[in-house]
């Protein structure tokens, strides 16, 4: 399972707040991307925990859209981190690295201007 620290912003309480210690990653057994943020002070259970079911989020775009629908966002991801997440999924599934639409975007971002 990959785990990377990112910042997630949220407006669920009506105020803008951020969690600079949120975690995003890929869970090979569940075949999904996941996102955890805003741990409860007493229980440590995250207020935001997406990606707990099999194939819940097969793309980072799906994960982001669901986070937004819950009042949270984690973009922009640095291109290097987005590439690592795509590579983590590819390595776990045995597919070639960086395939699909996101892979094409990442290849474009990696090229010099």
OpenMM code with the backbone's topology and positions (N, CA, C; nanometers):
from openmm import Vec3, app, unit

residues = "UNK UNK UNK UNK UNK UNK UNK UNK UNK UNK UNK UNK UNK UNK UNK UNK UNK UNK UNK UNK UNK UNK UNK UNK UNK UNK UNK UNK UNK UNK UNK UNK UNK UNK UNK UNK UNK UNK UNK UNK UNK UNK UNK UNK UNK UNK UNK UNK UNK UNK UNK UNK UNK UNK UNK UNK UNK UNK UNK UNK UNK UNK UNK UNK UNK UNK UNK UNK UNK UNK UNK UNK UNK UNK UNK UNK UNK UNK UNK UNK UNK UNK UNK UNK UNK UNK UNK UNK UNK UNK UNK UNK UNK UNK UNK UNK UNK UNK UNK UNK UNK UNK UNK UNK UNK UNK UNK UNK UNK UNK UNK UNK UNK".split()
positions = [
    Vec3(0.0844, -0.1169, 0.0000),
    Vec3(0.0000, 0.0000, 0.0000),
    Vec3(0.0891, 0.1236, 0.0000),
    Vec3(0.0599, 0.2127, -0.0916),
    Vec3(0.1362, 0.3378, -0.0932),
    Vec3(0.0651, 0.4408, -0.0062),
    Vec3(0.1436, 0.5296, 0.0524),
    Vec3(0.0901, 0.6361, 0.1382),
    Vec3(0.1770, 0.7599, 0.1199),
    Vec3(0.1136, 0.8699, 0.0827),
    Vec3(0.1840, 0.9958, 0.0643),
    Vec3(0.1099, 1.1058, 0.1403),
    Vec3(0.1850, 1.1944, 0.2019),
    Vec3(0.1260, 1.3046, 0.2765),
    Vec3(0.0973, 1.4215, 0.1829),
    Vec3(-0.0250, 1.4722, 0.1916),
    Vec3(-0.0676, 1.5865, 0.1108),
    Vec3(-0.1485, 1.6809, 0.1996),
    Vec3(-0.1891, 1.7927, 0.1440),
    Vec3(-0.2786, 1.8846, 0.2138),
    Vec3(-0.4176, 1.8742, 0.1529),
    Vec3(-0.5159, 1.8564, 0.2399),
    Vec3(-0.6558, 1.8531, 0.1985),
    Vec3(-0.7243, 1.9749, 0.2586),
    Vec3(-0.8050, 2.0423, 0.1775),
    Vec3(-0.8835, 2.1544, 0.2279),
    Vec3(-1.0293, 2.1118, 0.2371),
    Vec3(-1.0999, 2.1712, 0.3320),
    Vec3(-1.2401, 2.1372, 0.3501),
    Vec3(-1.3217, 2.2566, 0.3924),
    Vec3(-1.4487, 2.2551, 0.3524),
    Vec3(-1.5420, 2.3608, 0.3911),
    Vec3(-1.6680, 2.3014, 0.4524),
    Vec3(-1.6591, 2.1798, 0.5042),
    Vec3(-1.7754, 2.1100, 0.5579),
    Vec3(-1.8385, 2.1869, 0.6732),
    Vec3(-1.7592, 2.2473, 0.7580),
    Vec3(-1.8097, 2.3195, 0.8751),
    Vec3(-1.8521, 2.4617, 0.8417),
    Vec3(-1.8421, 2.5010, 0.7163),
    Vec3(-1.8735, 2.6372, 0.6767),
    Vec3(-1.7520, 2.7279, 0.6788),
    Vec3(-1.6448, 2.6817, 0.7384),
    Vec3(-1.5186, 2.7556, 0.7412),
    Vec3(-1.4157, 2.6781, 0.6597),
    Vec3(-1.3279, 2.7510, 0.5928),
    Vec3(-1.2205, 2.6841, 0.5192),
    Vec3(-1.1157, 2.6384, 0.6198),
    Vec3(-1.0812, 2.5134, 0.6129),
    Vec3(-0.9756, 2.4591, 0.6988),
    Vec3(-0.8914, 2.3653, 0.6149),
    Vec3(-0.7732, 2.3326, 0.6644),
    Vec3(-0.6868, 2.2422, 0.5889),
    Vec3(-0.6201, 2.1431, 0.6829),
    Vec3(-0.5878, 2.0283, 0.6262),
    Vec3(-0.5151, 1.9235, 0.6978),
    Vec3(-0.3868, 1.8970, 0.6193),
    Vec3(-0.2729, 1.9506, 0.6655),
    Vec3(-0.1468, 1.9319, 0.5934),
    Vec3(-0.0874, 1.7928, 0.6115),
    Vec3(-0.1510, 1.7095, 0.6940),
    Vec3(-0.1023, 1.5735, 0.7179),
    Vec3(-0.1977, 1.4676, 0.6637),
    Vec3(-0.2797, 1.5042, 0.5664),
    Vec3(-0.3703, 1.4080, 0.5051),
    Vec3(-0.2890, 1.3039, 0.4281),
    Vec3(-0.3511, 1.1897, 0.4022),
    Vec3(-0.2815, 1.0798, 0.3350),
    Vec3(-0.3605, 1.0370, 0.2119),
    Vec3(-0.2884, 1.0229, 0.1007),
    Vec3(-0.3446, 0.9696, -0.0226),
    Vec3(-0.2576, 0.8521, -0.0637),
    Vec3(-0.3171, 0.7535, -0.1296),
    Vec3(-0.2375, 0.6395, -0.1729),
    Vec3(-0.3179, 0.5425, -0.2563),
    Vec3(-0.2550, 0.4282, -0.2824),
    Vec3(-0.3201, 0.3208, -0.3565),
    Vec3(-0.3162, 0.1949, -0.2720),
    Vec3(-0.4312, 0.1285, -0.2599),
    Vec3(-0.4455, 0.0070, -0.1804),
    Vec3(-0.4619, -0.1122, -0.2748),
    Vec3(-0.3541, -0.1901, -0.2984),
    Vec3(-0.3628, -0.3014, -0.3930),
    Vec3(-0.4692, -0.4066, -0.3594),
    Vec3(-0.4838, -0.4504, -0.2333),
    Vec3(-0.5871, -0.5509, -0.2076),
    Vec3(-0.7285, -0.5035, -0.2427),
    Vec3(-0.7575, -0.3762, -0.2186),
    Vec3(-0.8896, -0.3226, -0.2523),
    Vec3(-0.8959, -0.2673, -0.3944),
    Vec3(-0.7808, -0.2584, -0.4613),
    Vec3(-0.7735, -0.2069, -0.5981),
    Vec3(-0.8389, -0.0695, -0.6091),
    Vec3(-0.7984, 0.0194, -0.5175),
    Vec3(-0.8570, 0.1526, -0.5157),
    Vec3(-0.7589, 0.2564, -0.4638),
    Vec3(-0.7770, 0.3794, -0.5105),
    Vec3(-0.7089, 0.4921, -0.4478),
    Vec3(-0.7851, 0.5254, -0.3206),
    Vec3(-0.7164, 0.5833, -0.2229),
    Vec3(-0.7830, 0.6211, -0.0985),
    Vec3(-0.7339, 0.7573, -0.0523),
    Vec3(-0.8130, 0.8180, 0.0362),
    Vec3(-0.7818, 0.9495, 0.0912),
    Vec3(-0.8313, 0.9546, 0.2347),
    Vec3(-0.7439, 0.9979, 0.3254),
    Vec3(-0.7800, 1.0134, 0.4666),
    Vec3(-0.7366, 1.1516, 0.5128),
    Vec3(-0.8269, 1.2205, 0.5866),
    Vec3(-0.7939, 1.3553, 0.6345),
    Vec3(-0.8771, 1.3913, 0.7566),
    Vec3(-0.8295, 1.4895, 0.8295),
    Vec3(-0.8958, 1.5461, 0.9458),
    Vec3(-0.9272, 1.4412, 1.0528),
    Vec3(-0.8237, 1.3845, 1.1157),
    Vec3(-0.8479, 1.2856, 1.2211),
    Vec3(-0.9158, 1.3491, 1.3428),
    Vec3(-1.0062, 1.2734, 1.4030),
    Vec3(-1.0749, 1.3174, 1.5245),
    Vec3(-0.9739, 1.3251, 1.6379),
    Vec3(-0.9843, 1.4266, 1.7217),
    Vec3(-0.8862, 1.4478, 1.8287),
    Vec3(-0.8798, 1.3324, 1.9280),
    Vec3(-0.9931, 1.2685, 1.9566),
    Vec3(-0.9950, 1.1624, 2.0572),
    Vec3(-0.9821, 1.0226, 1.9977),
    Vec3(-1.0512, 0.9976, 1.8869),
    Vec3(-1.0535, 0.8617, 1.8316),
    Vec3(-0.9520, 0.8391, 1.7211),
    Vec3(-0.8978, 0.9460, 1.6641),
    Vec3(-0.8048, 0.9408, 1.5512),
    Vec3(-0.8720, 0.8906, 1.4233),
    Vec3(-1.0025, 0.8660, 1.4264),
    Vec3(-1.0789, 0.8253, 1.3086),
    Vec3(-1.0911, 0.9461, 1.2157),
    Vec3(-1.0549, 0.9327, 1.0884),
    Vec3(-1.0592, 1.0489, 0.9995),
    Vec3(-1.2024, 1.0923, 0.9672),
    Vec3(-1.2250, 1.2230, 0.9615),
    Vec3(-1.3549, 1.2759, 0.9203),
    Vec3(-1.3789, 1.2445, 0.7726),
    Vec3(-1.2725, 1.2407, 0.6967),
    Vec3(-1.2800, 1.2056, 0.5549),
    Vec3(-1.1998, 1.0785, 0.5342),
    Vec3(-1.2670, 0.9734, 0.4894),
    Vec3(-1.1994, 0.8470, 0.4610),
    Vec3(-1.2669, 0.7863, 0.3393),
    Vec3(-1.2057, 0.8040, 0.2262),
    Vec3(-1.2577, 0.7533, 0.0995),
    Vec3(-1.1691, 0.6401, 0.0500),
    Vec3(-1.2302, 0.5418, -0.0157),
    Vec3(-1.1541, 0.4302, -0.0713),
    Vec3(-1.1482, 0.3110, 0.0210),
    Vec3(-1.2604, 0.2771, 0.0815),
    Vec3(-1.2639, 0.1648, 0.1757),
    Vec3(-1.3310, 0.0414, 0.1165),
    Vec3(-1.3736, 0.0494, -0.0095),
    Vec3(-1.4377, -0.0646, -0.0752),
    Vec3(-1.3570, -0.1078, -0.1981),
    Vec3(-1.3772, -0.2305, -0.2395),
    Vec3(-1.3107, -0.2837, -0.3578),
    Vec3(-1.3438, -0.1983, -0.4802),
    Vec3(-1.2388, -0.1526, -0.5472),
    Vec3(-1.2502, -0.0727, -0.6700),
    Vec3(-1.3368, 0.0518, -0.6535),
    Vec3(-1.3343, 0.1113, -0.5364),
    Vec3(-1.4149, 0.2309, -0.5111),
    Vec3(-1.3727, 0.3463, -0.6015),
    Vec3(-1.2408, 0.3645, -0.6182),
    Vec3(-1.1889, 0.4754, -0.6988),
    Vec3(-1.0759, 0.4240, -0.7866),
    Vec3(-1.1087, 0.3982, -0.9116),
    Vec3(-1.0084, 0.3443, -1.0027),
    Vec3(-0.9239, 0.4533, -1.0665),
    Vec3(-0.9662, 0.5793, -1.0530),
    Vec3(-0.8864, 0.6906, -1.1046),
    Vec3(-0.8765, 0.7994, -0.9979),
    Vec3(-0.7728, 0.8806, -1.0091),
    Vec3(-0.7586, 0.9943, -0.9179),
    Vec3(-0.8696, 1.0964, -0.9408),
    Vec3(-0.9174, 1.1066, -1.0638),
    Vec3(-1.0270, 1.1981, -1.0939),
    Vec3(-1.1530, 1.1573, -1.0193),
    Vec3(-1.1827, 1.0263, -1.0167),
    Vec3(-1.2995, 0.9772, -0.9427),
    Vec3(-1.2869, 1.0090, -0.7941),
    Vec3(-1.1681, 0.9888, -0.7397),
    Vec3(-1.1439, 1.0179, -0.5984),
    Vec3(-1.1656, 1.1667, -0.5708),
    Vec3(-1.1121, 1.2511, -0.6561),
    Vec3(-1.1261, 1.3957, -0.6362),
    Vec3(-1.2718, 1.4390, -0.6452),
    Vec3(-1.3465, 1.3888, -0.7433),
    Vec3(-1.4872, 1.4277, -0.7575),
    Vec3(-1.5677, 1.3898, -0.6332),
    Vec3(-1.5401, 1.2738, -0.5779),
    Vec3(-1.6111, 1.2325, -0.4567),
    Vec3(-1.5693, 1.3178, -0.3381),
    Vec3(-1.4404, 1.3483, -0.3270),
    Vec3(-1.3946, 1.4363, -0.2187),
    Vec3(-1.4653, 1.5714, -0.2278),
    Vec3(-1.4735, 1.6268, -0.3470),
    Vec3(-1.5407, 1.7555, -0.3665),
    Vec3(-1.6880, 1.7458, -0.3271),
    Vec3(-1.7531, 1.6354, -0.3633),
    Vec3(-1.8950, 1.6200, -0.3292),
    Vec3(-1.9174, 1.6129, -0.1784),
    Vec3(-1.8119, 1.5789, -0.1031),
    Vec3(-1.8189, 1.5755, 0.0432),
    Vec3(-1.7679, 1.7058, 0.1063),
    Vec3(-1.7285, 1.8030, 0.0243),
    Vec3(-1.6827, 1.9321, 0.0745),
    Vec3(-1.5334, 1.9420, 0.0979),
    Vec3(-1.4546, 1.8564, 0.0291),
    Vec3(-1.3093, 1.8551, 0.0459),
    Vec3(-1.2424, 1.8609, -0.0913),
    Vec3(-1.1155, 1.8995, -0.0928),
    Vec3(-1.0384, 1.8965, -0.2176),
    Vec3(-0.8911, 1.8744, -0.1860),
    Vec3(-0.8203, 1.8115, -0.2789),
    Vec3(-0.6770, 1.7844, -0.2591),
    Vec3(-0.5932, 1.8258, -0.3792),
    Vec3(-0.6472, 1.9052, -0.4675),
    Vec3(-0.5739, 1.9486, -0.5848),
    Vec3(-0.5196, 2.0883, -0.5637),
    Vec3(-0.4149, 2.1251, -0.6269),
    Vec3(-0.3435, 2.0463, -0.7270),
    Vec3(-0.2425, 1.9523, -0.6632),
    Vec3(-0.2364, 1.8315, -0.7144),
    Vec3(-0.1312, 1.7375, -0.6747),
    Vec3(-0.0064, 1.7707, -0.7554),
    Vec3(0.1097, 1.7672, -0.6941),
    Vec3(0.2319, 1.7842, -0.7730),
    Vec3(0.2390, 1.6745, -0.8805),
    Vec3(0.2822, 1.7075, -1.0020),
    Vec3(0.2891, 1.6069, -1.1086),
    Vec3(0.3688, 1.4827, -1.0688),
    Vec3(0.4759, 1.5014, -0.9897),
    Vec3(0.5573, 1.3863, -0.9485),
    Vec3(0.4769, 1.2918, -0.8599),
    Vec3(0.3942, 1.3480, -0.7720),
    Vec3(0.3130, 1.2644, -0.6836),
    Vec3(0.2034, 1.1943, -0.7622),
    Vec3(0.1395, 1.2653, -0.8530),
    Vec3(0.0377, 1.2025, -0.9369),
    Vec3(0.0984, 1.0866, -1.0155),
    Vec3(0.2194, 1.1055, -1.0667),
    Vec3(0.2879, 0.9987, -1.1406),
    Vec3(0.3173, 0.8799, -1.0497),
    Vec3(0.3620, 0.9058, -0.9267),
    Vec3(0.3888, 0.7959, -0.8327),
    Vec3(0.2624, 0.7166, -0.8042),
    Vec3(0.1506, 0.7857, -0.7854),
    Vec3(0.0249, 0.7164, -0.7574),
    Vec3(-0.0182, 0.6295, -0.8753),
    Vec3(-0.0060, 0.6828, -0.9955),
    Vec3(-0.0394, 0.6047, -1.1151),
    Vec3(0.0546, 0.4848, -1.1269),
    Vec3(0.1832, 0.5057, -1.1009),
    Vec3(0.2802, 0.3963, -1.1062),
    Vec3(0.2519, 0.2912, -0.9990),
    Vec3(0.2105, 0.3349, -0.8792),
    Vec3(0.1760, 0.2402, -0.7728),
    Vec3(0.0625, 0.1490, -0.8168),
    Vec3(-0.0390, 0.2079, -0.8776),
    Vec3(-0.1520, 0.1282, -0.9257),
    Vec3(-0.1071, 0.0332, -1.0362),
    Vec3(-0.0282, 0.0838, -1.1306),
    Vec3(0.0186, 0.0006, -1.2417),
    Vec3(0.1026, -0.1158, -1.1913),
    Vec3(0.1911, -0.0900, -1.0956),
    Vec3(0.2761, -0.1963, -1.0413),
    Vec3(0.1926, -0.3020, -0.9708),
    Vec3(0.0889, -0.2581, -0.9020),
    Vec3(0.0047, -0.3522, -0.8281),
    Vec3(-0.0835, -0.4353, -0.9199),
    Vec3(-0.1195, -0.3800, -1.0336),
    Vec3(-0.2109, -0.4506, -1.1224),
    Vec3(-0.1405, -0.5227, -1.2361),
    Vec3(-0.0094, -0.5029, -1.2475),
    Vec3(0.0649, -0.5705, -1.3529),
    Vec3(0.0481, -0.5062, -1.4892),
    Vec3(-0.0128, -0.3885, -1.4942),
    Vec3(-0.0290, -0.3187, -1.6216),
    Vec3(0.0918, -0.2305, -1.6474),
    Vec3(0.1101, -0.1885, -1.7709),
    Vec3(0.2196, -0.0961, -1.7999),
    Vec3(0.2033, 0.0334, -1.7213),
    Vec3(0.3153, 0.0952, -1.6878),
    Vec3(0.3130, 0.2207, -1.6132),
    Vec3(0.2444, 0.3312, -1.6925),
    Vec3(0.1726, 0.4140, -1.6203),
    Vec3(0.1134, 0.5372, -1.6735),
    Vec3(0.0304, 0.5157, -1.7991),
    Vec3(-0.0669, 0.4289, -1.7916),
    Vec3(-0.1540, 0.4099, -1.9066),
    Vec3(-0.2776, 0.4980, -1.8929),
    Vec3(-0.3559, 0.5094, -1.9975),
    Vec3(-0.4805, 0.5833, -1.9939),
    Vec3(-0.4637, 0.7332, -2.0094),
    Vec3(-0.5738, 0.8023, -1.9875),
    Vec3(-0.5786, 0.9472, -2.0058),
    Vec3(-0.4855, 1.0183, -1.9087),
    Vec3(-0.4861, 0.9776, -1.7813),
    Vec3(-0.3982, 1.0421, -1.6839),
    Vec3(-0.2520, 1.0199, -1.7212),
    Vec3(-0.2199, 0.9021, -1.7702),
    Vec3(-0.0834, 0.8753, -1.8125),
    Vec3(-0.0390, 0.9680, -1.9241),
    Vec3(-0.1281, 0.9920, -2.0184),
    Vec3(-0.0950, 1.0842, -2.1276),
    Vec3(-0.0731, 1.2257, -2.0747),
    Vec3(-0.1559, 1.2672, -1.9801),
    Vec3(-0.1384, 1.3992, -1.9196),
    Vec3(-0.0048, 1.4080, -1.8476),
    Vec3(0.0301, 1.3045, -1.7732),
    Vec3(0.1564, 1.3047, -1.6999),
    Vec3(0.2756, 1.3073, -1.7946),
    Vec3(0.2671, 1.2345, -1.9053),
    Vec3(0.3753, 1.2369, -2.0035),
    Vec3(0.3916, 1.3781, -2.0601),
    Vec3(0.2789, 1.4438, -2.0854),
    Vec3(0.2830, 1.5808, -2.1372),
    Vec3(0.3465, 1.6752, -2.0356),
    Vec3(0.3122, 1.6597, -1.9075),
    Vec3(0.3674, 1.7461, -1.8027),
    Vec3(0.5166, 1.7238, -1.7828),
    Vec3(0.5640, 1.6022, -1.8096),
    Vec3(0.7053, 1.5700, -1.7913),
    Vec3(0.7947, 1.6278, -1.9009),
    Vec3(0.7354, 1.6686, -2.0132),
    Vec3(0.8156, 1.7198, -2.1242),
    Vec3(0.8581, 1.8636, -2.0972),
    Vec3(0.9817, 1.9000, -2.1357),
    Vec3(1.0271, 2.0384, -2.1166),
    Vec3(0.9461, 2.1340, -2.2026),
    Vec3(0.9318, 2.2558, -2.1528),
    Vec3(0.8539, 2.3577, -2.2262),
    Vec3(0.9287, 2.4120, -2.3429),
] * unit.nanometer
topology = app.Topology()
chain = topology.addChain("A")
for resn in residues:
    res = topology.addResidue(resn, chain)
    for name in ("N", "CA", "C"):
        topology.addAtom(name, app.Element.getBySymbol(name[0]), res)
